[in-house]
């Protein structure tokens, strides 16, 4: 037995398959050719990961500024 099996921890698997919410989204995925696997950030180039984190931080900071501005008019 490996260490992960003994401790009950599962190793990170390949990207999970994106499940369809209903028949309409399933049809859209089949017609438009959408990928059925989620993007794995670990396989992306370093600059793209930093760009993604930068955009997420900008959105979060903007939300916090908007929340602060709405509370303390």
mmCIF file of the N, C-alpha and C atoms, coordinates in Angstrom:
data_MODEL
# 
_entry.id   MODEL 
# 
loop_
_atom_site.group_PDB 
_atom_site.id 
_atom_site.type_symbol 
_atom_site.label_atom_id 
_atom_site.label_alt_id 
_atom_site.label_comp_id 
_atom_site.label_asym_id 
_atom_site.label_entity_id 
_atom_site.label_seq_id 
_atom_site.pdbx_PDB_ins_code 
_atom_site.Cartn_x 
_atom_site.Cartn_y 
_atom_site.Cartn_z 
_atom_site.occupancy 
_atom_site.B_iso_or_equiv 
_atom_site.pdbx_formal_charge 
_atom_site.auth_seq_id 
_atom_site.auth_comp_id 
_atom_site.auth_asym_id 
_atom_site.auth_atom_id 
_atom_site.pdbx_PDB_model_num 
ATOM 1   N N  . UNK A 1 1  ? 0.844   -1.191 0.000   1.00 0.00 ? 1  UNK A N  1 
ATOM 2   C CA . UNK A 1 1  ? 0.000   0.000  0.000   1.00 0.00 ? 1  UNK A CA 1 
ATOM 3   C C  . UNK A 1 1  ? 0.880   1.243  0.000   1.00 0.00 ? 1  UNK A C  1 
ATOM 4   N N  . UNK A 1 2  ? 0.427   2.229  -0.739  1.00 0.00 ? 2  UNK A N  1 
ATOM 5   C CA . UNK A 1 2  ? 1.182   3.476  -0.767  1.00 0.00 ? 2  UNK A CA 1 
ATOM 6   C C  . UNK A 1 2  ? 0.775   4.345  0.417   1.00 0.00 ? 2  UNK A C  1 
ATOM 7   N N  . UNK A 1 3  ? 1.531   5.404  0.627   1.00 0.00 ? 3  UNK A N  1 
ATOM 8   C CA . UNK A 1 3  ? 1.253   6.315  1.742   1.00 0.00 ? 3  UNK A CA 1 
ATOM 9   C C  . UNK A 1 3  ? -0.123  6.956  1.613   1.00 0.00 ? 3  UNK A C  1 
ATOM 10  N N  . UNK A 1 4  ? -0.518  7.324  0.384   1.00 0.00 ? 4  UNK A N  1 
ATOM 11  C CA . UNK A 1 4  ? -1.815  7.984  0.207   1.00 0.00 ? 4  UNK A CA 1 
ATOM 12  C C  . UNK A 1 4  ? -2.967  7.027  0.483   1.00 0.00 ? 4  UNK A C  1 
ATOM 13  N N  . UNK A 1 5  ? -2.785  5.734  0.176   1.00 0.00 ? 5  UNK A N  1 
ATOM 14  C CA . UNK A 1 5  ? -3.829  4.760  0.468   1.00 0.00 ? 5  UNK A CA 1 
ATOM 15  C C  . UNK A 1 5  ? -3.954  4.526  1.962   1.00 0.00 ? 5  UNK A C  1 
ATOM 16  N N  . UNK A 1 6  ? -2.833  4.530  2.670   1.00 0.00 ? 6  UNK A N  1 
ATOM 17  C CA . UNK A 1 6  ? -2.859  4.321  4.113   1.00 0.00 ? 6  UNK A CA 1 
ATOM 18  C C  . UNK A 1 6  ? -3.542  5.471  4.831   1.00 0.00 ? 6  UNK A C  1 
ATOM 19  N N  . UNK A 1 7  ? -3.265  6.688  4.396   1.00 0.00 ? 7  UNK A N  1 
ATOM 20  C CA . UNK A 1 7  ? -3.832  7.846  5.078   1.00 0.00 ? 7  UNK A CA 1 
ATOM 21  C C  . UNK A 1 7  ? -5.234  8.172  4.593   1.00 0.00 ? 7  UNK A C  1 
ATOM 22  N N  . UNK A 1 8  ? -5.689  7.544  3.515   1.00 0.00 ? 8  UNK A N  1 
ATOM 23  C CA . UNK A 1 8  ? -7.031  7.801  3.010   1.00 0.00 ? 8  UNK A CA 1 
ATOM 24  C C  . UNK A 1 8  ? -7.134  9.060  2.170   1.00 0.00 ? 8  UNK A C  1 
ATOM 25  N N  . UNK A 1 9  ? -5.994  9.650  1.822   1.00 0.00 ? 9  UNK A N  1 
ATOM 26  C CA . UNK A 1 9  ? -5.992  10.865 1.013   1.00 0.00 ? 9  UNK A CA 1 
ATOM 27  C C  . UNK A 1 9  ? -5.869  10.468 -0.449  1.00 0.00 ? 9  UNK A C  1 
ATOM 28  N N  . UNK A 1 10 ? -6.756  11.032 -1.265  1.00 0.00 ? 10 UNK A N  1 
ATOM 29  C CA . UNK A 1 10 ? -6.693  10.749 -2.689  1.00 0.00 ? 10 UNK A CA 1 
ATOM 30  C C  . UNK A 1 10 ? -5.764  11.741 -3.361  1.00 0.00 ? 10 UNK A C  1 
ATOM 31  N N  . UNK A 1 11 ? -4.978  11.233 -4.297  1.00 0.00 ? 11 UNK A N  1 
ATOM 32  C CA . UNK A 1 11 ? -4.087  12.113 -5.039  1.00 0.00 ? 11 UNK A CA 1 
ATOM 33  C C  . UNK A 1 11 ? -4.900  12.908 -6.048  1.00 0.00 ? 11 UNK A C  1 
ATOM 34  N N  . UNK A 1 12 ? -4.378  14.064 -6.434  1.00 0.00 ? 12 UNK A N  1 
ATOM 35  C CA . UNK A 1 12 ? -5.060  14.908 -7.403  1.00 0.00 ? 12 UNK A CA 1 
ATOM 36  C C  . UNK A 1 12 ? -5.131  14.191 -8.744  1.00 0.00 ? 12 UNK A C  1 
ATOM 37  N N  . UNK A 1 13 ? -6.343  14.033 -9.242  1.00 0.00 ? 13 UNK A N  1 
ATOM 38  C CA . UNK A 1 13 ? -6.545  13.337 -10.501 1.00 0.00 ? 13 UNK A CA 1 
ATOM 39  C C  . UNK A 1 13 ? -6.518  14.328 -11.645 1.00 0.00 ? 13 UNK A C  1 
ATOM 40  N N  . UNK A 1 14 ? -6.690  13.822 -12.843 1.00 0.00 ? 14 UNK A N  1 
ATOM 41  C CA . UNK A 1 14 ? -6.775  14.688 -14.016 1.00 0.00 ? 14 UNK A CA 1 
ATOM 42  C C  . UNK A 1 14 ? -8.026  15.549 -13.908 1.00 0.00 ? 14 UNK A C  1 
ATOM 43  N N  . UNK A 1 15 ? -8.134  16.593 -14.732 1.00 0.00 ? 15 UNK A N  1 
ATOM 44  C CA . UNK A 1 15 ? -9.291  17.485 -14.632 1.00 0.00 ? 15 UNK A CA 1 
ATOM 45  C C  . UNK A 1 15 ? -10.604 16.720 -14.701 1.00 0.00 ? 15 UNK A C  1 
ATOM 46  N N  . UNK A 1 16 ? -11.532 17.127 -13.869 1.00 0.00 ? 16 UNK A N  1 
ATOM 47  C CA . UNK A 1 16 ? -12.826 16.467 -13.794 1.00 0.00 ? 16 UNK A CA 1 
ATOM 48  C C  . UNK A 1 16 ? -13.643 16.783 -15.038 1.00 0.00 ? 16 UNK A C  1 
ATOM 49  N N  . UNK A 1 17 ? -14.530 15.870 -15.373 1.00 0.00 ? 17 UNK A N  1 
ATOM 50  C CA . UNK A 1 17 ? -15.430 16.083 -16.502 1.00 0.00 ? 17 UNK A CA 1 
ATOM 51  C C  . UNK A 1 17 ? -16.552 16.994 -16.040 1.00 0.00 ? 17 UNK A C  1 
ATOM 52  N N  . UNK A 1 18 ? -16.828 18.029 -16.825 1.00 0.00 ? 18 UNK A N  1 
ATOM 53  C CA . UNK A 1 18 ? -17.895 18.965 -16.489 1.00 0.00 ? 18 UNK A CA 1 
ATOM 54  C C  . UNK A 1 18 ? -19.231 18.314 -16.805 1.00 0.00 ? 18 UNK A C  1 
ATOM 55  N N  . UNK A 1 19 ? -20.064 18.176 -15.799 1.00 0.00 ? 19 UNK A N  1 
ATOM 56  C CA . UNK A 1 19 ? -21.371 17.566 -15.977 1.00 0.00 ? 19 UNK A CA 1 
ATOM 57  C C  . UNK A 1 19 ? -22.351 18.589 -16.528 1.00 0.00 ? 19 UNK A C  1 
ATOM 58  N N  . UNK A 1 20 ? -23.254 18.138 -17.397 1.00 0.00 ? 20 UNK A N  1 
ATOM 59  C CA . UNK A 1 20 ? -24.288 19.019 -17.932 1.00 0.00 ? 20 UNK A CA 1 
ATOM 60  C C  . UNK A 1 20 ? -25.369 19.217 -16.880 1.00 0.00 ? 20 UNK A C  1 
ATOM 61  N N  . UNK A 1 21 ? -25.905 20.436 -16.831 1.00 0.00 ? 21 UNK A N  1 
ATOM 62  C CA . UNK A 1 21 ? -26.955 20.736 -15.863 1.00 0.00 ? 21 UNK A CA 1 
ATOM 63  C C  . UNK A 1 21 ? -28.290 20.145 -16.290 1.00 0.00 ? 21 UNK A C  1 
ATOM 64  N N  . UNK A 1 22 ? -28.576 20.196 -17.575 1.00 0.00 ? 22 UNK A N  1 
ATOM 65  C CA . UNK A 1 22 ? -29.824 19.655 -18.102 1.00 0.00 ? 22 UNK A CA 1 
ATOM 66  C C  . UNK A 1 22 ? -29.626 19.320 -19.569 1.00 0.00 ? 22 UNK A C  1 
ATOM 67  N N  . UNK A 1 23 ? -30.704 18.910 -20.240 1.00 0.00 ? 23 UNK A N  1 
ATOM 68  C CA . UNK A 1 23 ? -30.576 18.495 -21.637 1.00 0.00 ? 23 UNK A CA 1 
ATOM 69  C C  . UNK A 1 23 ? -30.231 19.666 -22.554 1.00 0.00 ? 23 UNK A C  1 
ATOM 70  N N  . UNK A 1 24 ? -30.664 20.883 -22.195 1.00 0.00 ? 24 UNK A N  1 
ATOM 71  C CA . UNK A 1 24 ? -30.367 22.049 -23.033 1.00 0.00 ? 24 UNK A CA 1 
ATOM 72  C C  . UNK A 1 24 ? -28.867 22.342 -23.048 1.00 0.00 ? 24 UNK A C  1 
ATOM 73  N N  . UNK A 1 25 ? -28.233 22.319 -21.891 1.00 0.00 ? 25 UNK A N  1 
ATOM 74  C CA . UNK A 1 25 ? -26.792 22.571 -21.852 1.00 0.00 ? 25 UNK A CA 1 
ATOM 75  C C  . UNK A 1 25 ? -26.018 21.425 -22.489 1.00 0.00 ? 25 UNK A C  1 
ATOM 76  N N  . UNK A 1 26 ? -26.523 20.207 -22.329 1.00 0.00 ? 26 UNK A N  1 
ATOM 77  C CA . UNK A 1 26 ? -25.879 19.062 -22.968 1.00 0.00 ? 26 UNK A CA 1 
ATOM 78  C C  . UNK A 1 26 ? -25.926 19.212 -24.487 1.00 0.00 ? 26 UNK A C  1 
ATOM 79  N N  . UNK A 1 27 ? -27.074 19.617 -25.008 1.00 0.00 ? 27 UNK A N  1 
ATOM 80  C CA . UNK A 1 27 ? -27.217 19.849 -26.449 1.00 0.00 ? 27 UNK A CA 1 
ATOM 81  C C  . UNK A 1 27 ? -26.276 20.965 -26.901 1.00 0.00 ? 27 UNK A C  1 
ATOM 82  N N  . UNK A 1 28 ? -26.206 22.046 -26.149 1.00 0.00 ? 28 UNK A N  1 
ATOM 83  C CA . UNK A 1 28 ? -25.331 23.169 -26.490 1.00 0.00 ? 28 UNK A CA 1 
ATOM 84  C C  . UNK A 1 28 ? -23.871 22.724 -26.535 1.00 0.00 ? 28 UNK A C  1 
ATOM 85  N N  . UNK A 1 29 ? -23.459 21.930 -25.559 1.00 0.00 ? 29 UNK A N  1 
ATOM 86  C CA . UNK A 1 29 ? -22.076 21.440 -25.522 1.00 0.00 ? 29 UNK A CA 1 
ATOM 87  C C  . UNK A 1 29 ? -21.776 20.571 -26.738 1.00 0.00 ? 29 UNK A C  1 
ATOM 88  N N  . UNK A 1 30 ? -22.741 19.746 -27.142 1.00 0.00 ? 30 UNK A N  1 
ATOM 89  C CA . UNK A 1 30 ? -22.522 18.866 -28.292 1.00 0.00 ? 30 UNK A CA 1 
ATOM 90  C C  . UNK A 1 30 ? -22.492 19.649 -29.597 1.00 0.00 ? 30 UNK A C  1 
ATOM 91  N N  . UNK A 1 31 ? -23.389 20.624 -29.751 1.00 0.00 ? 31 UNK A N  1 
ATOM 92  C CA . UNK A 1 31 ? -23.472 21.388 -30.993 1.00 0.00 ? 31 UNK A CA 1 
ATOM 93  C C  . UNK A 1 31 ? -22.298 22.356 -31.116 1.00 0.00 ? 31 UNK A C  1 
ATOM 94  N N  . UNK A 1 32 ? -21.993 23.089 -30.043 1.00 0.00 ? 32 UNK A N  1 
ATOM 95  C CA . UNK A 1 32 ? -20.944 24.109 -30.091 1.00 0.00 ? 32 UNK A CA 1 
ATOM 96  C C  . UNK A 1 32 ? -19.547 23.514 -29.931 1.00 0.00 ? 32 UNK A C  1 
ATOM 97  N N  . UNK A 1 33 ? -19.462 22.286 -29.486 1.00 0.00 ? 33 UNK A N  1 
ATOM 98  C CA . UNK A 1 33 ? -18.159 21.649 -29.342 1.00 0.00 ? 33 UNK A CA 1 
ATOM 99  C C  . UNK A 1 33 ? -17.390 22.132 -28.124 1.00 0.00 ? 33 UNK A C  1 
ATOM 100 N N  . UNK A 1 34 ? -18.090 22.423 -27.054 1.00 0.00 ? 34 UNK A N  1 
ATOM 101 C CA . UNK A 1 34 ? -17.446 22.878 -25.831 1.00 0.00 ? 34 UNK A CA 1 
ATOM 102 C C  . UNK A 1 34 ? -16.648 21.726 -25.221 1.00 0.00 ? 34 UNK A C  1 
ATOM 103 N N  . UNK A 1 35 ? -15.506 22.025 -24.609 1.00 0.00 ? 35 UNK A N  1 
ATOM 104 C CA . UNK A 1 35 ? -14.732 20.954 -23.967 1.00 0.00 ? 35 UNK A CA 1 
ATOM 105 C C  . UNK A 1 35 ? -15.481 20.412 -22.754 1.00 0.00 ? 35 UNK A C  1 
ATOM 106 N N  . UNK A 1 36 ? -15.353 19.137 -22.513 1.00 0.00 ? 36 UNK A N  1 
ATOM 107 C CA . UNK A 1 36 ? -16.048 18.553 -21.377 1.00 0.00 ? 36 UNK A CA 1 
ATOM 108 C C  . UNK A 1 36 ? -15.145 18.395 -20.158 1.00 0.00 ? 36 UNK A C  1 
ATOM 109 N N  . UNK A 1 37 ? -13.912 18.892 -20.253 1.00 0.00 ? 37 UNK A N  1 
ATOM 110 C CA . UNK A 1 37 ? -13.008 18.853 -19.103 1.00 0.00 ? 37 UNK A CA 1 
ATOM 111 C C  . UNK A 1 37 ? -12.740 20.269 -18.627 1.00 0.00 ? 37 UNK A C  1 
ATOM 112 N N  . UNK A 1 38 ? -12.655 20.420 -17.335 1.00 0.00 ? 38 UNK A N  1 
ATOM 113 C CA . UNK A 1 38 ? -12.351 21.724 -16.753 1.00 0.00 ? 38 UNK A CA 1 
ATOM 114 C C  . UNK A 1 38 ? -10.871 22.039 -16.934 1.00 0.00 ? 38 UNK A C  1 
ATOM 115 N N  . UNK A 1 39 ? -10.567 23.319 -16.989 1.00 0.00 ? 39 UNK A N  1 
ATOM 116 C CA . UNK A 1 39 ? -9.174  23.740 -17.149 1.00 0.00 ? 39 UNK A CA 1 
ATOM 117 C C  . UNK A 1 39 ? -8.398  23.455 -15.868 1.00 0.00 ? 39 UNK A C  1 
ATOM 118 N N  . UNK A 1 40 ? -7.205  22.952 -16.013 1.00 0.00 ? 40 UNK A N  1 
ATOM 119 C CA . UNK A 1 40 ? -6.333  22.667 -14.880 1.00 0.00 ? 40 UNK A CA 1 
ATOM 120 C C  . UNK A 1 40 ? -5.283  23.769 -14.804 1.00 0.00 ? 40 UNK A C  1 
ATOM 121 N N  . UNK A 1 41 ? -5.333  24.578 -13.745 1.00 0.00 ? 41 UNK A N  1 
ATOM 122 C CA . UNK A 1 41 ? -4.409  25.703 -13.627 1.00 0.00 ? 41 UNK A CA 1 
ATOM 123 C C  . UNK A 1 41 ? -2.956  25.259 -13.514 1.00 0.00 ? 41 UNK A C  1 
ATOM 124 N N  . UNK A 1 42 ? -2.722  24.054 -13.055 1.00 0.00 ? 42 UNK A N  1 
ATOM 125 C CA . UNK A 1 42 ? -1.339  23.585 -12.907 1.00 0.00 ? 42 UNK A CA 1 
ATOM 126 C C  . UNK A 1 42 ? -0.659  23.344 -14.248 1.00 0.00 ? 42 UNK A C  1 
ATOM 127 N N  . UNK A 1 43 ? -1.436  23.135 -15.310 1.00 0.00 ? 43 UNK A N  1 
ATOM 128 C CA . UNK A 1 43 ? -0.845  22.886 -16.623 1.00 0.00 ? 43 UNK A CA 1 
ATOM 129 C C  . UNK A 1 43 ? -0.722  24.154 -17.454 1.00 0.00 ? 43 UNK A C  1 
ATOM 130 N N  . UNK A 1 44 ? -1.250  25.263 -16.976 1.00 0.00 ? 44 UNK A N  1 
ATOM 131 C CA . UNK A 1 44 ? -1.184  26.521 -17.723 1.00 0.00 ? 44 UNK A CA 1 
ATOM 132 C C  . UNK A 1 44 ? 0.186   27.172 -17.565 1.00 0.00 ? 44 UNK A C  1 
ATOM 133 N N  . UNK A 1 45 ? 0.583   27.997 -18.539 1.00 0.00 ? 45 UNK A N  1 
ATOM 134 C CA . UNK A 1 45 ? 1.851   28.722 -18.407 1.00 0.00 ? 45 UNK A CA 1 
ATOM 135 C C  . UNK A 1 45 ? 1.829   29.654 -17.195 1.00 0.00 ? 45 UNK A C  1 
ATOM 136 N N  . UNK A 1 46 ? 3.005   29.905 -16.661 1.00 0.00 ? 46 UNK A N  1 
ATOM 137 C CA . UNK A 1 46 ? 3.120   30.712 -15.445 1.00 0.00 ? 46 UNK A CA 1 
ATOM 138 C C  . UNK A 1 46 ? 2.521   32.103 -15.617 1.00 0.00 ? 46 UNK A C  1 
ATOM 139 N N  . UNK A 1 47 ? 2.772   32.771 -16.752 1.00 0.00 ? 47 UNK A N  1 
ATOM 140 C CA . UNK A 1 47 ? 2.264   34.125 -16.960 1.00 0.00 ? 47 UNK A CA 1 
ATOM 141 C C  . UNK A 1 47 ? 0.742   34.129 -17.017 1.00 0.00 ? 47 UNK A C  1 
ATOM 142 N N  . UNK A 1 48 ? 0.134   33.067 -17.547 1.00 0.00 ? 48 UNK A N  1 
ATOM 143 C CA . UNK A 1 48 ? -1.319  32.999 -17.635 1.00 0.00 ? 48 UNK A CA 1 
ATOM 144 C C  . UNK A 1 48 ? -1.936  32.802 -16.253 1.00 0.00 ? 48 UNK A C  1 
ATOM 145 N N  . UNK A 1 49 ? -1.266  32.017 -15.406 1.00 0.00 ? 49 UNK A N  1 
ATOM 146 C CA . UNK A 1 49 ? -1.752  31.850 -14.034 1.00 0.00 ? 49 UNK A CA 1 
ATOM 147 C C  . UNK A 1 49 ? -1.700  33.173 -13.287 1.00 0.00 ? 49 UNK A C  1 
ATOM 148 N N  . UNK A 1 50 ? -0.600  33.924 -13.430 1.00 0.00 ? 50 UNK A N  1 
ATOM 149 C CA . UNK A 1 50 ? -0.497  35.216 -12.754 1.00 0.00 ? 50 UNK A CA 1 
ATOM 150 C C  . UNK A 1 50 ? -1.534  36.198 -13.279 1.00 0.00 ? 50 UNK A C  1 
ATOM 151 N N  . UNK A 1 51 ? -1.793  36.174 -14.582 1.00 0.00 ? 51 UNK A N  1 
ATOM 152 C CA . UNK A 1 51 ? -2.824  37.041 -15.154 1.00 0.00 ? 51 UNK A CA 1 
ATOM 153 C C  . UNK A 1 51 ? -4.192  36.691 -14.577 1.00 0.00 ? 51 UNK A C  1 
ATOM 154 N N  . UNK A 1 52 ? -4.490  35.394 -14.470 1.00 0.00 ? 52 UNK A N  1 
ATOM 155 C CA . UNK A 1 52 ? -5.757  34.939 -13.890 1.00 0.00 ? 52 UNK A CA 1 
ATOM 156 C C  . UNK A 1 52 ? -5.879  35.415 -12.444 1.00 0.00 ? 52 UNK A C  1 
ATOM 157 N N  . UNK A 1 53 ? -4.839  35.226 -11.647 1.00 0.00 ? 53 UNK A N  1 
ATOM 158 C CA . UNK A 1 53 ? -4.882  35.656 -10.253 1.00 0.00 ? 53 UNK A CA 1 
ATOM 159 C C  . UNK A 1 53 ? -5.009  37.173 -10.147 1.00 0.00 ? 53 UNK A C  1 
ATOM 160 N N  . UNK A 1 54 ? -4.361  37.916 -11.045 1.00 0.00 ? 54 UNK A N  1 
ATOM 161 C CA . UNK A 1 54 ? -4.460  39.372 -11.060 1.00 0.00 ? 54 UNK A CA 1 
ATOM 162 C C  . UNK A 1 54 ? -5.898  39.805 -11.318 1.00 0.00 ? 54 UNK A C  1 
ATOM 163 N N  . UNK A 1 55 ? -6.542  39.207 -12.310 1.00 0.00 ? 55 UNK A N  1 
ATOM 164 C CA . UNK A 1 55 ? -7.926  39.562 -12.633 1.00 0.00 ? 55 UNK A CA 1 
ATOM 165 C C  . UNK A 1 55 ? -8.856  39.213 -11.475 1.00 0.00 ? 55 UNK A C  1 
ATOM 166 N N  . UNK A 1 56 ? -8.679  38.061 -10.865 1.00 0.00 ? 56 UNK A N  1 
ATOM 167 C CA . UNK A 1 56 ? -9.521  37.668 -9.731  1.00 0.00 ? 56 UNK A CA 1 
ATOM 168 C C  . UNK A 1 56 ? -9.330  38.639 -8.572  1.00 0.00 ? 56 UNK A C  1 
ATOM 169 N N  . UNK A 1 57 ? -8.100  39.054 -8.305  1.00 0.00 ? 57 UNK A N  1 
ATOM 170 C CA . UNK A 1 57 ? -7.838  40.017 -7.223  1.00 0.00 ? 57 UNK A CA 1 
ATOM 171 C C  . UNK A 1 57 ? -8.458  41.371 -7.530  1.00 0.00 ? 57 UNK A C  1 
ATOM 172 N N  . UNK A 1 58 ? -8.376  41.834 -8.775  1.00 0.00 ? 58 UNK A N  1 
ATOM 173 C CA . UNK A 1 58 ? -8.980  43.112 -9.151  1.00 0.00 ? 58 UNK A CA 1 
ATOM 174 C C  . UNK A 1 58 ? -10.489 43.062 -8.941  1.00 0.00 ? 58 UNK A C  1 
ATOM 175 N N  . UNK A 1 59 ? -11.124 41.961 -9.322  1.00 0.00 ? 59 UNK A N  1 
ATOM 176 C CA . UNK A 1 59 ? -12.573 41.819 -9.130  1.00 0.00 ? 59 UNK A CA 1 
ATOM 177 C C  . UNK A 1 59 ? -12.907 41.809 -7.646  1.00 0.00 ? 59 UNK A C  1 
ATOM 178 N N  . UNK A 1 60 ? -12.138 41.079 -6.837  1.00 0.00 ? 60 UNK A N  1 
ATOM 179 C CA . UNK A 1 60 ? -12.397 41.013 -5.400  1.00 0.00 ? 60 UNK A CA 1 
ATOM 180 C C  . UNK A 1 60 ? -12.201 42.374 -4.741  1.00 0.00 ? 60 UNK A C  1 
ATOM 181 N N  . UNK A 1 61 ? -11.142 43.085 -5.102  1.00 0.00 ? 61 UNK A N  1 
ATOM 182 C CA . UNK A 1 61 ? -10.895 44.416 -4.532  1.00 0.00 ? 61 UNK A CA 1 
ATOM 183 C C  . UNK A 1 61 ? -11.988 45.381 -4.961  1.00 0.00 ? 61 UNK A C  1 
ATOM 184 N N  . UNK A 1 62 ? -12.421 45.309 -6.215  1.00 0.00 ? 62 UNK A N  1 
ATOM 185 C CA . UNK A 1 62 ? -13.519 46.153 -6.686  1.00 0.00 ? 62 UNK A CA 1 
ATOM 186 C C  . UNK A 1 62 ? -14.806 45.880 -5.937  1.00 0.00 ? 62 UNK A C  1 
ATOM 187 N N  . UNK A 1 63 ? -15.085 44.607 -5.665  1.00 0.00 ? 63 UNK A N  1 
ATOM 188 C CA . UNK A 1 63 ? -16.270 44.252 -4.890  1.00 0.00 ? 63 UNK A CA 1 
ATOM 189 C C  . UNK A 1 63 ? -16.183 44.824 -3.480  1.00 0.00 ? 63 UNK A C  1 
ATOM 190 N N  . UNK A 1 64 ? -15.021 44.702 -2.849  1.00 0.00 ? 64 UNK A N  1 
ATOM 191 C CA . UNK A 1 64 ? -14.860 45.224 -1.491  1.00 0.00 ? 64 UNK A CA 1 
ATOM 192 C C  . UNK A 1 64 ? -14.972 46.740 -1.454  1.00 0.00 ? 64 UNK A C  1 
ATOM 193 N N  . UNK A 1 65 ? -14.426 47.432 -2.442  1.00 0.00 ? 65 UNK A N  1 
ATOM 194 C CA . UNK A 1 65 ? -14.548 48.891 -2.506  1.00 0.00 ? 65 UNK A CA 1 
ATOM 195 C C  . UNK A 1 65 ? -16.006 49.283 -2.708  1.00 0.00 ? 65 UNK A C  1 
ATOM 196 N N  . UNK A 1 66 ? -16.710 48.569 -3.579  1.00 0.00 ? 66 UNK A N  1 
ATOM 197 C CA . UNK A 1 66 ? -18.132 48.837 -3.792  1.00 0.00 ? 66 UNK A CA 1 
ATOM 198 C C  . UNK A 1 66 ? -18.950 48.584 -2.545  1.00 0.00 ? 66 UNK A C  1 
ATOM 199 N N  . UNK A 1 67 ? -18.643 47.525 -1.827  1.00 0.00 ? 67 UNK A N  1 
ATOM 200 C CA . UNK A 1 67 ? -19.345 47.217 -0.583  1.00 0.00 ? 67 UNK A CA 1 
ATOM 201 C C  . UNK A 1 67 ? -19.073 48.288 0.460   1.00 0.00 ? 67 UNK A C  1 
ATOM 202 N N  . UNK A 1 68 ? -17.831 48.700 0.585   1.00 0.00 ? 68 UNK A N  1 
ATOM 203 C CA . UNK A 1 68 ? -17.457 49.756 1.527   1.00 0.00 ? 68 UNK A CA 1 
ATOM 204 C C  . UNK A 1 68 ? -18.162 51.064 1.173   1.00 0.00 ? 68 UNK A C  1 
ATOM 205 N N  . UNK A 1 69 ? -18.198 51.397 -0.113  1.00 0.00 ? 69 UNK A N  1 
ATOM 206 C CA . UNK A 1 69 ? -18.837 52.644 -0.557  1.00 0.00 ? 69 UNK A CA 1 
ATOM 207 C C  . UNK A 1 69 ? -20.339 52.614 -0.322  1.00 0.00 ? 69 UNK A C  1 
ATOM 208 N N  . UNK A 1 70 ? -20.963 51.456 -0.468  1.00 0.00 ? 70 UNK A N  1 
ATOM 209 C CA . UNK A 1 70 ? -22.409 51.384 -0.264  1.00 0.00 ? 70 UNK A CA 1 
ATOM 210 C C  . UNK A 1 70 ? -22.778 51.419 1.219   1.00 0.00 ? 70 UNK A C  1 
ATOM 211 N N  . UNK A 1 71 ? -21.910 50.910 2.074   1.00 0.00 ? 71 UNK A N  1 
ATOM 212 C CA . UNK A 1 71 ? -22.200 50.919 3.513   1.00 0.00 ? 71 UNK A CA 1 
ATOM 213 C C  . UNK A 1 71 ? -21.951 52.300 4.102   1.00 0.00 ? 71 UNK A C  1 
ATOM 214 N N  . UNK A 1 72 ? -20.840 52.929 3.745   1.00 0.00 ? 72 UNK A N  1 
ATOM 215 C CA . UNK A 1 72 ? -20.460 54.226 4.313   1.00 0.00 ? 72 UNK A CA 1 
ATOM 216 C C  . UNK A 1 72 ? -20.645 55.343 3.291   1.00 0.00 ? 72 UNK A C  1 
ATOM 217 N N  . UNK A 1 73 ? -21.892 55.618 2.953   1.00 0.00 ? 73 UNK A N  1 
ATOM 218 C CA . UNK A 1 73 ? -22.171 56.663 1.944   1.00 0.00 ? 73 UNK A CA 1 
ATOM 219 C C  . UNK A 1 73 ? -21.753 57.997 2.416   1.00 0.00 ? 73 UNK A C  1 
# 
